[in-house]
């Protein structure tokens, strides 16, 4: 089936920042978090500013829901081995960026960080991972609970709900077998397709608003250029990988050759020492061992 819909990260950069398209984000987040999500607006942060230079490989989207929680959506195309630390950095920055001066720590907003990545990240077979912070007793193995006063102050029933939560979606691990409505969204992220039978929340809006054919001509041209850049980046990354592998293979062969040469020289020197003791001439020893005459003479002097 032809890919008839816009890639989600391009839509997040160009279209989903418009309030009339919040219903698409709300649909996805509702399916992911298993609760109805209402987006109140986008947060003004460095991460979601429009840039004149559109050559990006990461898209950041910061929003606030009806519960006052902050939601970070990051879409990453290019492989980064330390991307897990990037997730940590983004949540830490959001916490400090949106905490007013002189505010109490209890006023820190709940952060929900959603990362959609298009490369192999970490080791594991699942395509969706959830990260939460829980405190367990070293000896009792029981989980730390909030007191009634803390629950009232923080507005949360459990400790982990006060801390950032991470949702990591690894599109490359999705096998295209759709088992539930959340899988419909993952299928869309991976393939930019909406199948006729999809009924997930927000999917009807995707069908209507994110069709490539519905884009104005200038946006179609920009979108096609973006796709070309993705192809270029993928080719460049593969080229770098192959060149690194070849360079590594050459380096390994050089080390192996040097080792073998060193072993041959060691063997040659041992033979030369024995021949020196037998009073063979230096030129004959050099011819027999492959050593230079000068090296044989030095060995004779040291013997």
N, C-alpha and C positions, 0 to 999 in steps of 0.2 A: 504494500500500500504506500502511496506517495506521502511524503511528509508535507502536510498542508498547513501546519500551524507554526507560529513563531516560537523559537527557542525561549525557554522561560527566563533565562538570564537577560536576554535582550529586552524582553517585555518588562522585566523588573527595572531595567535601566531607563527605558523610554516610555512605558505606558502605565505601569502599576503604581507610579507615584501620583497619578491623577486620582482624585477622590472618587470619581465615577467608576473607577476600576478596582476599588478596594474589595469589592465582592469576590474577586478572583483570589486575592490573598486570604480573605476570610474563609473561603471554601477550603483551601489547602490546609490552613492552620487548624480549622475545625476538625478535619479528618485526622490530622497528625496528633493533635492533643486530646482527641475524643471528647470535645466539649465545644459548644458554640462560641465562636470568637468574633468579636466586633472590633474592627480597627477604628480608632478615634482620629488618628492622624499620623503623619510622618514626623519624626524627630529631626530637628535641625542639627546635624552633626557633620563632622568632616567626611565621614564615610559615605554620606548619601548626597553629596554635592555634585551637580552636573559639571563635567569637565569639558573643556574645549577639545582636548586631545582624547579621542574616543578609543584609543588603542589600549584597551584594558583586558585583563584576563581574570579579574575578580569583580564581582558586583556585590555591593553592600546595601542593604535596605534596613532602615531603623524605623520601627513603628511603636505605637502605644495602643494597648487594647482597652476595652471598657472597664477592666479591673485595675487600670493604672500600671499594669506590668509593661516592661519594655521588651520588645521582640527584635532580635537581630536575625536577619536572613542573609546569609553569605552564599554566593554561588562561585565556585572555583573551578576553572578549566585546566590550568597548568599545574603539573605535578610539583608538589613541595613536600619534602621529607619532614619538615618541621611544622606542617600545617596544624597539627594538634596544638602546638604552642601558640600559633596564630589565633586559634579559637579562644584560648585562655586570655591572650592579649586583648582581643576585641571585647570580651565581657568585662575584663578589669577596667578598660578604658571607658566603657559605657557606664559602669558603676560610678567612677569618679567624675566623669563629665557631667552627669545629670544629678549629682548630689549638691544641693545649694550650699553656699558657704555658711558655716556655723550651724549647719543642720545636724540633728541627732542621727546616730547610726541606724536607729530604728526607722528612719525615713528613706533608707536605701531601697530603691525600687527592685522588685523581682526581675531578673533577666532570664529570658528564654532565648537561647542561641540555636539557630537552625542552620546547619551547613549542608549544602548540596554540592557534592564533589564529583567530577568527571574523570577521576584517575584512581589508581589503586592506592588506598590509604590504610596503613595498618595491616594486621594479619587477622583473618576471621572470615567466616563464610556468610554471615548475615549482611543484609544491605541496609538495615536501619539499626543504629545503636543509640541507646539513651544513657546519658551520664548524669548522675545525681550525687550530691554530697551527703553522706550519712556518717554519724559518729557511733561506733560500737565499742562496748567495754572490752578492754584488753583481757580481762579475766572472766567477766560474766557473759560476754558475747551479746549482751542486750543493747538495744539501740537507745541513745540519749533522747529524752522527750522534753518538750517545752512545758513549763509550768503554766497554770491558768493565767497568771499575770503576763507572762511572755506572749501567750496566745492572743491576749487582748491587745497588747502593745503592738505586736508585729502583724496581727491580722491573719496569721497562718496557723493551722493546726499541728504542723510537724516541723522539725528542724530543717529537713531537706527542702521543704517548699519555700524556705526563706533564702536559700542559696540559688545561684544560677543553675539552670538545667540545660543540658546539651542534647541536641538531636542531630546525629550524623547520618546523612543519607548518601550511600555509596552507589551511585547509579550503575557503575560497571559490574556490580555484583548481582544486579537484578536480572533474573532469567526470563523476563517478559511473560511469566505466568501470573495472571491477575487473579488473586484470591479474594480480595475485598476492595472497598472503596478507596482506602489509602493506596493500595497497589495501583489503582487507576491513575493516581497522581504521579507515582514513581514511573509508571509506563510513559506518561506524558513527558516527564522530565528527560527521560532517556531517549525517547524516539520522536518527540515533537508531534505526536499523533494523538487524536482523540477518537477512539473506536465508537461505533454507533451504540453499543450496549452500555457505555460508561454512564453511571448515574451518580457519581460522587458529588458532594456539595461543591459548588463553584464550577463544575465541569461544563454546564450549559453556557455559562458566561465565557469560558475559554473557547468553546465552539463558536460563539458569536463574535467575540472581540479580538481573538488572537489568530484569526485566519490570515494567512499571508495575502490572499487575494483582496482582503478588505483594507489593506494598507494603502495610503496615498502613494502616488508614484515616487515622490522624493524619499519617503520612508522605505519603500521597497528597495530602492537603489542603495540606501544606507545599510539596510539589513543584508542585502546580498554581498556588500563589501565586508560586512562583519563576518559572514560565513567564510568568505575567502581568507580573511585574517586567521580564522580558526584553523583552516586547512594549512595555511602557511606556518602557524605556530606548531601544529602537530608534526608537520614535516621537519621543521627545524629541530624540534625536540628529539625526533627519531634519529635525525642526522647526528646530533650531538652524542646520543647514546651509542650509536654504531661506531663513531669515531673514537669515543672513549674506550669502548670494548677493544677496538683494533689497537689503540695505543697501549692499552693494558696488556694485550697479547704480545705485542712487540717488546714491551718492557720485560715481560716474563721470559720471553725467548732469549733476550739479551742476558738476563741474569743466569739463565740455565746454561747458555753458551760459555759465559765467563766462568761459571762453576766447573763445567767440564774441562775448560782450558786450564783452570787452576789445578784440577785433579791430574790432568795429563802432565803438567809441569812438575807437580809433586812427585809423580811416579818417575818422570824423567830424571829428576834430581837424585832420587834414591838409587836409580840404576847407575847414574854418573858417579856417585860416591863409591859404589862398589867397584866400578871399572877403574876409578882413580887408585883405589887400594891395590888393584892388580897391575898398576903402572902402564895402563893404556895411554897413548898420546891424546892430547886434548882434541885434535881435529877428528880422530876416530870416535871419541866419546860423543862429540857434538853430532856427528853423522848418525850414530846409533840411537841417540836419545831425542834428537830434534832440538836440543838446546843450542844457544849461541856459543861460539868458542869462548867469548869473553866471560859468559856465565860459568862455563866449565872451569876456566882458569880461576875464577873467584872461589868456586867450590873447592878446587885443589889447594888454594891458599888457606882456606878456612878449615880444611880437614886435618 
